[in-house]
């Protein structure tokens, strides 16, 4: 990893996002039990926000696949060779996902007050889940 800077950066980015995801598992219990006084089963249901955000990102995969094929065809026309691809063609989902992760984290953190409705931080966690899947998709999925 140390010999390829881009690979190292993508792995660090992915590990930080997964670490934050695991921190969500502990934070949900603290936030929704102490702030919103949820029962244990209600705290379990709060993870549906992450799930829905991740599912929305997965559903958007055909759009990213179409974009990859469009970039591939454009490169083939320029170069004149079939199958000529650049690794950067797989990065647009990460470019869209990284800001969603930041927005989701800030949304979740700034809305965990008793005066704010409990659904608002769950929606913020959904944005983070969507950004997490989009950011890790170029490294793990193939089209």
Secondary structure, DSSP 8 states (H G I E B T S, - for coil): -TT-HHHHHHHHHHHHHHHHHHHHHHHHHHIIIIIS---HHHHHHTTHHHHHHHHHHHHTHHHHHHHHHHHHHHHHHHH--TT---GGGG-HHHHHHHHHHHHHHHHHHHT-STTS-HHHHHHHHHHHHHHHHHHHHHHH---
